Every structure is written in C-alpha cells, then in structure tokens.
C-alpha cells in the first residue's frame, strides 16, 4: 500500500512547465533516490510535497490524506524538507537544532544532542556559533534540525553536497539507520550514482519533468538516466 501517492503532478515556474505529470508511489519506511539531470524537476517535486510551493495540477496523497487537507504547519513537521542551502538561525548549533521543539513548548536535550551526533557532528559542536560553521557543517546542522522533529518523511535535497568526503558515508549510514530503526520514509535527491546505490531501496529517474523509470536499486539501468 502507498504511504505517499503522487498522481499526475504538474507545476509551472516562470512560465515554464517543470513537472509534466509525475506519477510515483512511495512505501512507508523505504528510501528512494531521485536521480536525473539538473533542471529535471527533482527539487521542485520535493518543494511541492511539503507545500513550499503548490502544484498547479494533480494530487499528492500522504498517509491517506490529500496534502491540501492537512494544516501546513502539521504537514511540514511530519514531512520535513532539508534544503540544498542550509540557512542558520542566530545562536548555537543546539539553539538551531532545538528551535522547532522550543516552538512546541518543550525541549528534549538528550534527543537534540543525539540528533547532532547522528548528523555526523561531534557533540562539542552543540555550543558552536552556527552561523560561523563551514558549508558542510551547516548542512549537517540542517539535517539534525530535521531529525529533531521526529518526522515521518525526510525530503533530502543533496544532503551531503559540500560535506567533507570522509564524513559522507557516516552521514549516509546515520540517515539509513534512522530510517530503518524509526520507520520513516526518505526521498533523497542525489547526482552521485554511487551514493544512490549505497543509500536507496529503489531508484526513480526523473528526467524532463517525468518519472521515466522506478526500479529496485540492484535492477536499475543507468544508461540514459542523465
């Protein structure tokens, strides 16, 4: 049974049709790597899924509900989008990762610290000024901030882009472990073929605004995907 069902999703941006009729069924707890050429609509699809922008046509059903019937704040807490550009709030890494919990009225310190280390950062980073971190470090703080919400779905847009190569597989492993242990679902946009092979249960090829192919990772044919 589909946990997320995307049906004939279409979206125009700046007068250009970006999504041309996306169809994709996503099962609860699986990791799907979204691959394909730059500009093919991968990031646009993620943004539509948690309503940073809205579809022009089509539907997205999430846990048996149309996303337009779910309050936006609730949707974005349960289906969290981690952007390519990691914007930091003023304050420490701990302040950034605990921000959403503060808004909800209660901070679980141990959970926040675990999210920081699970994102691949040393626990000592919790007191560092988040705005002064490197680009890769900020990306991991953004991931920890998403994990702190205990989401059902993570929408990851190149989550390891800019991360020190020696830490990439650590971040990948932690996301996979989170997914398997907590049962959450991941859509992972990546340009790296080897990463897609390492992290995913299935691979979906989004090309020219259409999902051209979806296969189990071991069966995916890479010829023509880019």
C-alpha positions, -999 to +999 in steps of 0.1 A: +000+000+000+013+035-009+023+058+020+027+086-004+010+086-038+018+113-064-006+114-093-002+134-125+017+162-106+023+193-128+040+226-120+050+257-139+077+281-128+084+313-145+061+303-174+079+270-179+065+236-173+089+219-148+068+189-137+049+174-166+029+148-149+047+130-121+034+096-110+052+079-081+041+055-053+062+055-022+060+028+005+063+036+042+098+032+055+116+030+022+144+052+009+140+063-027+169+080-045+157+106-071+182+109-099+184+126-132+198+157-149+200+191-133+168+211-140+146+180-145+123+189-116+137+169-086+139+198-062+107+212-074+089+179-066+102+180-031+091+215-026+056+207-038+054+177-015+056+198+017+039+228+001+067+253+000+051+257-034+018+243-046+010+220-076-008+235-105-025+202-112-026+167-098-026+153-063-003+141-036-018+117-011+001+114+022-009+087+047-044+086+031-049+123+031-046+149+003-018+172+014-041+202+008-064+189+036-035+188+061-027+220+080+006+234+065+025+235+098+015+200+106+025+188+072+059+204+073+066+189+107+057+154+095+073+158+060+105+178+066+124+193+037+162+197+041+173+223+015+205+224-005+212+258+010+214+255+048+202+287+065+213+290+101+194+309+128+213+331+152+228+313+181+245+280+188+241+247+170+220+235+199+198+265+195+193+257+159+185+221+163+162+226+193+143+256+176+113+236+165+110+219+199+111+253+216+082+265+194+062+234+206+069+243+242+094+216+254+130+207+246+143+172+250+180+179+254+192+143+251+172+140+218+187+172+204+222+161+213+216+127+197+204+144+165+235+165+164+258+134+166+236+114+143+241+141+117+278+134+118+289+163+141+309+159+173+288+167+204+312+195+212+297+214+182+264+219+201+278+251+216+295+265+185+281+295+167+260+280+139+265+310+115+303+306+116+303+269+105+315+257+072+290+249+044+292+212+050+288+216+088+258+238+083+243+212+061+246+186+089+230+211+114+201+214+090+198+176+089+199+174+127+172+201+129+150+180+106+157+148+126+147+166+159+111+168+147+109+130+145+093+132+111+075+105+091+092+116+059+125+133+051+129+151+018+166+155+013+179+177-015+216+168-020+221+164+018+258+156+016+268+182-010+297+202+005+302+177+033+338+166+039+343+134+019+355+115+050+321+122+067+298+115+038+294+078+044+289+084+081+260+108+074+246+083+049+247+055+074+231+076+101+202+085+078+197+049+068+198+038+104+173+064+114+150+053+086+152+016+094+151+020+132+123+046+133+104+035+102+105+069+084+105+073+047+132+092+027+132+108-007+169+115-014+179+137-044+214+130-054+236+134-085+260+108-073+254+073-088+275+055-061+256+073-034+222+064-049+234+027-050+245+029-013+215+045+003+184+035-016+159+007-016+146+019-050+158+045-076+135+068-095+147+085-126+132+120-130+141+133-164+124+162-184+097+166-158+086+129-159+095+099-138+109+077-165+117+046-145+115+032-110+133+001-101+149-017-071+184-004-067+201-036-078+179-037-110+182+000-120+195+006-155+217+037-155+221+041-193+202+072-204+193+083-168+212+116-173 
